[in-house]
Amino acid sequence: MFNLLIVDDEPWIVEGLASLDWGKLNIQNVYKETSGQKALQVMKENQIDIVITDIRMPDMTGIELIASASKGRVRKYIILSGYAEFEYAKQAIQLSVCDYLLKPVPDEEIMEAVSKAIHSIQNDQRSFEELMKSMSLIGDGPFLSTLDFLYEKPQLIELMEYGNWDVAEKKIRDIFTQLGENVHYSHEFTLQVYFMICNTFTYFTHKHGYLLTDIIRSEFHSMYQRGSKHSIQELQEITLATFLKIKTNINKEKDTNHFTVIEQVNHYIDSHLHKDIFLQEVANHVYLHPTYLSKLYREKTGKTFSDCVYSRKMEKAAAHLKESNEKIYKIAEGVGYKDSSYFIKKFKDYHGVTPQEYRFHTYPNIR
């Protein structure tokens, strides 16, 4: 059975979609929300498997909703979009959205998209189980039932997949605690559990485009080789050390992606200094909600968006004053100020001198 969440700021759309015959697709519960923030709360409190979300909502975009839900259990996303928002498709693909549908969407097309999402979930589950079986880590009968605590929802692979690192670490610690507390577990059994966690790490890193050897390097072979000679406590320490390196590597990749966005923003600003630059237009350029972009920009640069635009305009104006004898009003227009008096005031606020004084003190031969 699966759980479905429908998110759209138009209540009539939410109610219409919720009224479809989801039972025939094995959907057990249908959750309904009209804002991104409320949807995130639903995902936090419930095990949601599939989300259908509008691309544009007042508090956040569907793209932001998906990105913000990375700490949850949500697996598959379907985006509904109007033609005007189709530029978000590229961003959706990067977030592995499983379907991107243009409004108005026939009921049959919605049902087909959800059916495909369910099949994708089932295929993911089968692939993981087959991977584990191929490594002789999952068998049938008593051994599998003894390992039930490894398969309790949410599984370790799920927690890692959605960035819930604290809970994932706790699960690893709980697994080793149970191994240590049960005197009936043989060392061979302990090693089976240990190697299963190791192969979960291998599967996770491969899925994200890395080799585990790239992350833990020379420790990769010793991670497997030294298992038989270590106590449960030592195996836990080895496992947690590997887990921490994976977490650091994945988080670093996310930070890199954020800085790529910041670089795009700065490039856009530098290319448009000759006019007024508004947060909304830049947010549209990088496919982010303006509120989210404003917060991200300040977090990564230590400056507000408006302060950055202001400083870049003033620095470019100063460069022109140094490099040319262009008239002040022309330089003002070049950085987006039609009122030269206002430009002079803003320049003095930033540099402490008027444009003419700046030019005189820097290059006295230029008048």
C-alpha positions in Angstrom: 0.0 0.0 0.0 1.2 3.5 -0.8 0.5 7.0 0.5 -0.1 10.0 -1.8 0.2 13.7 -1.1 -1.5 16.3 -3.4 -0.3 19.9 -3.1 -1.8 22.9 -5.0 -2.7 26.4 -3.9 -6.1 26.0 -5.8 -8.3 24.0 -3.4 -10.6 22.9 -6.2 -7.7 21.2 -8.0 -6.7 19.4 -4.8 -10.2 18.2 -4.1 -10.7 17.2 -7.7 -7.5 15.1 -7.8 -8.2 13.6 -4.4 -11.6 12.3 -5.6 -10.1 10.0 -8.2 -10.3 6.3 -7.7 -6.9 5.9 -6.1 -7.8 2.6 -4.4 -7.3 0.7 -7.7 -3.7 1.8 -7.7 -3.2 0.5 -4.2 -3.1 4.0 -2.7 -4.1 3.7 1.0 -4.1 7.3 2.1 -4.5 10.5 0.1 -3.2 13.7 1.9 -4.3 17.2 0.7 -2.6 20.5 1.2 -2.7 24.0 -0.4 0.7 25.3 0.6 4.3 24.1 0.4 5.0 24.7 4.1 2.0 22.6 5.2 3.0 19.9 2.7 6.4 19.7 4.3 4.8 19.2 7.7 2.7 16.4 6.3 5.8 14.7 4.9 7.6 15.1 8.2 4.7 13.4 10.1 3.7 10.7 7.6 5.3 8.2 5.3 4.6 9.7 2.0 5.6 7.7 -1.1 4.4 9.9 -3.9 3.8 13.7 -4.2 1.8 15.5 -6.9 2.6 19.2 -6.6 1.9 22.4 -8.5 5.0 24.2 -9.7 3.9 27.7 -8.5 2.5 28.4 -5.1 2.5 31.6 -3.0 5.0 30.4 -0.3 7.3 28.3 -2.4 7.7 26.6 -5.8 7.2 22.9 -6.4 10.9 22.8 -7.1 11.7 24.2 -3.6 9.2 21.9 -2.0 11.0 18.9 -3.5 14.5 20.3 -2.6 13.3 21.0 1.0 11.8 17.5 1.4 15.2 15.9 1.0 15.3 15.2 4.7 12.0 13.2 4.5 11.0 9.8 3.2 9.3 10.9 0.0 10.4 8.9 -3.0 8.6 10.0 -6.2 7.4 13.4 -7.4 5.0 14.4 -10.1 4.9 18.1 -11.1 1.9 19.9 -12.5 2.7 23.0 -14.6 1.1 25.7 -16.8 2.8 26.5 -20.1 4.3 29.7 -18.6 6.3 27.7 -16.1 7.8 25.2 -18.5 11.3 26.6 -17.9 11.2 24.8 -14.6 11.4 21.5 -16.4 15.2 21.5 -16.5 15.3 22.0 -12.7 12.8 19.2 -12.3 14.9 16.8 -14.3 17.9 17.6 -12.1 15.9 16.7 -9.1 14.9 13.4 -10.6 11.2 14.2 -10.8 9.5 11.2 -12.4 6.9 13.1 -14.4 6.3 16.7 -15.5 2.7 17.3 -16.7 1.2 20.4 -18.3 -2.1 21.7 -17.2 -4.9 21.0 -17.8 -4.2 17.3 -17.2 -6.8 14.6 -18.0 -7.6 12.3 -15.1 -6.3 9.3 -17.0 -2.9 11.0 -17.5 -2.6 11.7 -13.8 -3.5 8.1 -12.9 -1.0 6.8 -15.4 1.8 9.0 -13.9 1.1 7.8 -10.4 1.0 4.2 -11.7 4.4 4.7 -13.3 5.7 6.2 -10.0 4.5 3.1 -8.1 6.2 0.8 -10.5 9.4 2.8 -10.2 9.2 2.4 -6.4 8.7 -1.3 -6.7 11.6 -1.6 -9.1 13.9 0.3 -6.8 13.0 -2.1 -4.0 13.5 -5.1 -6.1 16.9 -3.8 -7.4 18.1 -3.2 -3.9 17.0 -6.7 -2.7 18.6 -8.4 -5.7 21.8 -6.5 -5.1 21.9 -7.7 -1.5 21.0 -11.3 -2.4 23.7 -11.3 -5.1 26.2 -10.7 -2.3 24.7 -13.5 -0.2 23.6 -11.0 2.4 19.9 -11.8 2.3 18.6 -15.3 2.5 15.3 -17.0 3.1 14.0 -18.4 6.3 15.3 -17.9 9.9 18.2 -15.7 9.0 16.1 -13.2 7.2 13.6 -13.0 10.1 16.5 -12.6 12.5 17.5 -9.5 10.6 14.1 -7.9 10.8 15.4 -4.9 12.7 17.5 -4.0 9.7 14.4 -3.8 7.5 12.2 -1.7 9.8 11.0 1.4 8.2 12.6 3.7 7.4 15.5 1.6 6.2 19.1 2.8 6.4 19.3 3.3 2.6 16.1 5.4 2.7 17.4 7.6 5.4 20.7 8.2 3.6 18.9 8.7 0.2 16.8 11.6 1.7 19.6 13.2 3.7 18.2 12.3 7.1 21.8 11.8 8.4 21.1 12.1 12.1 18.5 9.4 12.1 20.6 7.2 9.8 23.5 7.4 12.3 21.2 6.6 15.2 19.9 3.5 13.2 23.5 2.3 12.7 24.2 2.8 16.4 21.0 1.0 17.4 21.9 -2.0 15.1 25.3 -2.4 16.8 23.7 -2.0 20.2 21.3 -4.8 19.5 24.2 -7.0 18.2 26.1 -6.3 21.4 23.2 -6.9 23.8 22.2 -10.3 22.3 24.6 -13.0 23.4 23.0 -15.5 21.0 24.4 -13.7 17.9 27.5 -15.5 16.6 30.4 -13.5 15.3 29.6 -14.8 11.8 26.1 -13.3 12.1 27.6 -10.0 13.3 29.8 -10.0 10.2 26.8 -10.6 8.0 25.2 -7.5 9.4 28.4 -5.5 9.2 28.9 -6.4 5.5 25.3 -5.7 4.7 25.8 -2.1 6.0 29.0 -1.8 4.0 27.3 -2.8 0.9 24.5 -0.4 1.6 27.2 2.3 1.6 28.5 0.9 -1.7 25.1 0.9 -3.3 24.3 4.4 -2.1 27.6 5.9 -3.4 27.3 4.2 -6.8 23.8 5.5 -7.2 25.1 9.0 -6.6 27.8 8.6 -9.2 30.8 7.8 -7.0 32.9 4.8 -6.2 33.1 4.1 -2.5 36.9 3.8 -3.0 36.9 7.5 -4.2 35.5 8.6 -0.9 37.3 6.4 1.6 40.3 5.6 -0.6 42.8 3.1 0.9 40.4 2.3 3.7 38.1 0.5 1.3 39.9 -2.8 1.2 40.6 -2.8 4.9 37.0 -2.1 5.6 36.2 -5.5 4.2 39.3 -7.4 5.2 39.6 -6.4 8.8 36.0 -7.2 9.8 36.7 -10.7 11.0 39.3 -9.6 13.5 37.4 -6.9 15.2 35.0 -6.6 18.1 31.4 -5.3 17.7 32.6 -1.9 19.2 35.4 -1.7 16.7 33.1 -2.7 13.8 30.8 0.1 14.9 33.6 2.6 14.9 34.7 1.6 11.4 31.2 1.8 10.1 30.5 5.2 11.6 33.8 6.6 10.3 32.9 5.4 6.8 29.4 6.8 7.2 30.8 10.2 8.2 33.0 10.4 5.1 30.0 9.6 2.9 27.9 12.2 4.6 30.7 14.9 4.3 31.2 14.1 0.6 27.5 14.3 -0.3 27.0 17.5 1.8 30.0 19.0 0.1 28.5 18.2 -3.3 25.3 20.0 -2.2 27.3 23.1 -1.1 29.1 23.1 -4.5 25.7 23.1 -6.2 24.6 26.0 -4.1 27.8 28.0 -5.0 27.1 27.2 -8.6 23.8 29.0 -8.2 25.5 31.9 -6.5 28.0 32.1 -9.4 25.1 32.2 -11.8 23.4 35.0 -9.8 26.6 37.1 -9.7 27.2 36.6 -13.4 23.6 37.7 -14.1 24.1 40.8 -11.9 27.4 41.7 -13.6 25.7 41.4 -17.0 22.8 43.7 -16.1 24.5 46.4 -14.1 23.3 49.0 -16.7 19.7 48.6 -15.4 17.6 48.1 -12.3 18.0 44.5 -11.1 15.3 42.9 -9.1 15.4 39.8 -7.0 12.4 38.3 -8.7 13.9 38.4 -12.2 17.2 36.9 -10.9 15.2 34.2 -9.1 13.4 33.4 -12.3 16.7 33.1 -14.1 18.0 30.4 -11.7 14.6 28.7 -11.2 14.3 29.5 -7.5 11.7 31.2 -5.3 12.9 34.7 -4.5 12.5 34.2 -0.7 14.6 31.0 -0.9 17.2 32.6 -3.2 17.5 35.6 -0.8 18.1 33.4 2.2 20.6 31.2 0.3 22.5 34.1 -1.1 23.0 35.7 2.3 23.9 32.3 3.9 26.6 31.7 1.2 28.0 35.2 0.7 27.3 37.0 4.0 25.6 39.8 2.1 22.0 40.5 1.2 21.1 40.4 -2.5 20.4 44.2 -2.6 23.8 45.0 -0.9 25.6 42.9 -3.5 23.9 44.6 -6.4 24.7 48.0 -4.9 28.3 47.2 -4.2 28.9 45.8 -7.7 27.3 48.9 -9.3 29.6 51.2 -7.2 32.7 49.1 -8.0 32.0 49.2 -11.7 31.4 53.0 -11.6 34.7 53.4 -9.8 36.5 51.4 -12.4 35.0 53.6 -15.2 36.1 56.7 -13.3 39.7 55.3 -13.2 39.8 54.1 -16.8 38.0 56.8 -18.7 37.2 60.5 -18.9 33.5 59.7 -19.5 31.1 62.2 -18.0 29.6 61.4 -14.7 26.0 61.2 -15.9 27.1 58.7 -18.6 28.8 56.5 -16.0 25.7 56.8 -13.8 23.5 55.5 -16.7 26.0 52.7 -17.3 25.3 51.3 -13.8 21.5 51.8 -13.9 21.1 55.3 -12.4 19.1 57.8 -14.6 19.3 60.5 -11.9 22.9 61.6 -11.7 22.3 63.5 -8.5 21.1 60.3 -6.8 24.0 58.4 -8.2 26.5 60.9 -6.8 24.8 60.5 -3.4 25.0 56.7 -3.5 28.5 56.8 -4.7 29.6 59.0 -1.9 27.8 56.8 0.6 29.8 53.8 -0.6 33.2 55.3 -1.4 33.2 58.3 1.0 33.9 60.8 -1.8 32.0 62.1 -4.8 32.7 60.6 -8.2 34.6 63.7 -9.3 36.7 63.7 -6.1 37.4 60.0 -6.6 38.5 60.5 -10.1 40.7 63.5 -9.1 42.4 61.7 -6.3 43.0 58.5 -8.3 44.0 60.0 -11.6 44.5 63.8 -11.3 45.3 64.1 -15.0 41.8 62.9 -15.9 39.2 65.7 -15.6 
